[in-house]
Amino acid sequence: MINSREQLMIDLQRIEENDYELRSGEDIKDYVKLMLEHIGDPEPVLRDELIYSTFYKWINEKRWFNDAELRELLWILLDEQHLFYHIGNKEDLTVYTRTFSVLVVALILQRHREKVILDSSEFIKVKQGLIRYYEEERDLRGYMEKEGWAHAAAHGADALDELVLCSESDAAVREEVLAVIQKMLYNDQYIFRDEEDERIATIIVTIIDHHLLPQQSITDWILNLAQCVSWPRSHSQYVNRINTKNFLRSLYFRLPLTEKNMDIVEVLLKTEKNLNEFVH
């Protein structure tokens, strides 16, 4: 007998083949309930190719959710059974629930940027949740051979990139995002190897391109990223230095070398040199 998980996979495959349309008489709410239940399934086909892809299509392309339904979905994603499900755990399967919940949060924030669906207090609640998540996530593995992408640092960065673009974000919110990015780079344990640095760099490129913070704030923050150089040598200091050096290189190659960016580029080069032990 087919269980509800297996049936969900069969149904979502059929929905995908039908251009993400439902059959007559089907209720999207029934699927959403099951999709949320299995959002962190260790089977990458179900979790990534079917559940996440269906959320993407239904939220961003079909636009089948009204404002109230998007808010309801958002609060579920931000709860202790989704974004904060066993937060702090390492090397187990709970990471998938967290990292795929944050991806759908990013989709909803994108919709909010296009048409406001959150009031100011609700926006602050979302901001606090995303900052807390990026601070407290400890399972930073990228790609696993069997279960596929976890990619917490990258998925969280996607949501933070949407956050800084929201009209409700002010300088204080964006400074909070910069601070939590540094904490992610300075995670003490994991050297990023699955292009997490590129996804994190996207946030800074967004801030620079859209003039969301004064250049001085950005250059001061970049200079401060070299502080780990003065710390006693240890494995954690090594991890933090390498993550930061690689991130700065990613950011350098993403920035147009225009006159208005030259102050930032010069600071990037100076800071990378400070972090690079092979420069004489």
N, C-alpha and C positions, 0 to 999 in steps of 0.2 A: 504494500500500500504506500502511495506517495505521501510524504509528510508535507507540512506547510512550506518549509524551506525549499524543498525540491520543486513544489508547485510554483512557488514564486519565481524560481529560475526559469521554468518553462514559460510562465506567463510573460516575464520581462523579455525573454528572447522573442516571443511572438509579437509583443508590443514594439520592440525595436524593428523587427521586420516589417511592421505596419506603420513605419514612420512615426512611432511613439503615440499613435492614436489608440483609444480604447474602443472596445466593442460596445454596441448598443446595450444599455442596461448596466454596464460596469460603472463602479463608483471609484473615483480616484482616491478617496479617503481610505478605502480598504487596502489599496496598494501602498499608500504612504505609511500606514501603520506597520505593515510588514517590512517595508524598506527600512524604516527606522529601527525596527527590531533586529535586522540583519545588516545594518550599515557597516559594522566592523567584522563581517564574516571573513574568516581566514582564506576562503576560496577567492582568488583574485578575479575570476570571471564574474562571480556574483557581485562582489563588493565594488569593484572598480569599473568593469566593462558594462555591467547591467545597472546596478543601483545608482552609482554616482552619475553615470551617463544619462540615466532616465531623469534624475533630479535636474541635471543641467538642461536637458531638453525641455522639461515641463516648466522650469522656473524661468529660464532665460530666452527660450525660443517660442514655445507654445504659450507661455504666460497664462497658465491655467489657474494660478492661485491669486485670489484677491488679497488686499492688504491685510485683512484680519487673519486669513489663512497663512500668509507668510509670517506674520508675527507669532502665531501659534506654533508654527514649525520652528521658528527661531528659538523660542523659549525652551522647547523640547531639546533642541540641539545643544543648548548651553547648559543643560542640567547635569546632575551628578551621574546619570546613566549614559551620557553621551560624551560631551567634550571633556568632562572631568571623571570619566569612568576609570577608577583605579589609577588616578593621576599620581605620578611618582614611581610607578612600577617600571621595571626594566626587563628587556629580553623576554617578554611574554606576548600573548596575542591580544591583550587589551589595548595595545597601542593603535590597532586598526580602527577601533570604535572612535577613539579620540581624533585621529588624523583625518578620517573621512567625514566626521562631523564638522570639523573646522573648514573643510572644503565647501560644504553646503552653506555654512555661515557666510563664506565669501560670496557665494552666488546671491544670497539674499541682500547683502550689503550693496552689491552691484545694482540690484533692483531699487534699493532705497536711494541710491545716488541719482537714479533716473527720475524717480517719483517718490517723494518723502512718504515713508510708511511708519517711521518711528518718531515719537516725540522726543524732546530733549532728555528727559529722565530715562527713557528706554534706550536712547543712544548711549548714554553714560554707562548703563548696565551692560550693554554689548561691549563697549570699550574696555570696561573693567574685566569682563570675562576673557577677552582675547589677550589682554596684557597678562592676566593671571595664568592663562594657559601657557603662553610662551615662556613665562618664568618657571613654571612648575613641571613642564614636560621633561622627563629624564630619559625616555627611550628615543634616541636620536638616530636609530638605524635607518638607512636609506632603502635599498632594495634587497629583499631576501629571495633566494632561489625558488623556494616553494610557495611562499605566500605573496610575493610581489612587493609592491611599493608600500612602505609605511610613511617615510619622508616627512616626519613631523616638522622639522625646521623649514622645509620648503612650503608645505601646505599652510602652516601658520603664517608664513611670510605673505602668501597670497591674500589671506584675510586682512593682514595688517596693511597691505598695499591698498586694498579697498577702503580700509578705515581712514587712512590719512587723506584720501580724496573726498571723504564725506564733508559736506558744507558745515556740519556741526563740529568738525575737528578744528581746534584752534592751535596756537603755538604750543600751549601746555600739553595737549594731547600728543602732538607730533614729537615733542621732546620726550614724552613717556615712551613712545615707540622707539626712538633712537636709543634710549637707555636700555630697553629690553632686548634690542638687537645686540647691543654690546654684551649683555648677559648670555645671550645665545652663542655668540662667538667665543665668549669666555666660559664655556660650559665645563671645562676641566677634564673632560673624559673622552670626547669623541671628535676626531678630525673628519670634517666633512669631505666626502669623496664623490657624492652623487649630484653635483652641481647645486647644492644648497646655497653656496655663496652667490650664484647667479640670481636665484630667486630672492635672496635677501637684498642683493644689490638693486634689484628692481624698485624696492621701496625708496631707496635714496635717489635713484634716477627720477622717480615720480616727484619726490619733494623738490628736487632741483629744477626739473623741467616745468613744473607748475608754480614755481616760486612760492612754495608753501612755508618756507622758513627763510630768515635772513641768511645770506652766505656766511656771515661770521659765526652763526650758530652751527652751521654744518662744518666749517673748517675747524672750529674749536673741538667739536665732537670727534672728527677724524684724528686730530692731533692726540686727543686723549686715549685713542685706541692703542697707542704705543706704550701705555703705562706698564703693561705686563713685562716689558723688556727689563725693567729694573727689579723685578721680583727674583727671589732665590730660584736657582735652577731646580726644576722638578718636572715630572711628566705632565702635570696639569699646566704648568707654565709653558711647556713646549706645545701642548695642544692649543692653548689660547693664542700663542704667537703665530702658529702655522695657520689656524683658522682666520685670524685677522689679516695676515699677509695675503692669503689667497683671496679673501673678500675684497681687499683694497685693489688687487690686480683686476678682479672682475669689474669693479666699479670704474677703474681707470679706462678700460677698453670699452665701456658702455657709454661714456660721456663724450659728446661731441667736443672736439678741441677748438672751441670758439673762444673769442676774446672774453666773453662774459663768464666763461667757466675756468679761465686760466688760473685764478687764485685757488680754486678748489683743486685743480690738476696739480699745481705746484705743491700743495699740502699733501695730496695723495702720494706724490713721488717722495717727498721728504719722510713721511710716516712709514711708507713701505721700506725705505732705506734703513730706517731705525730698527725695523722688525727683521731685516734680512741679515743674517749672520755671515753671509757669503760676500757681502759688499765690504771692500777694504777702504 
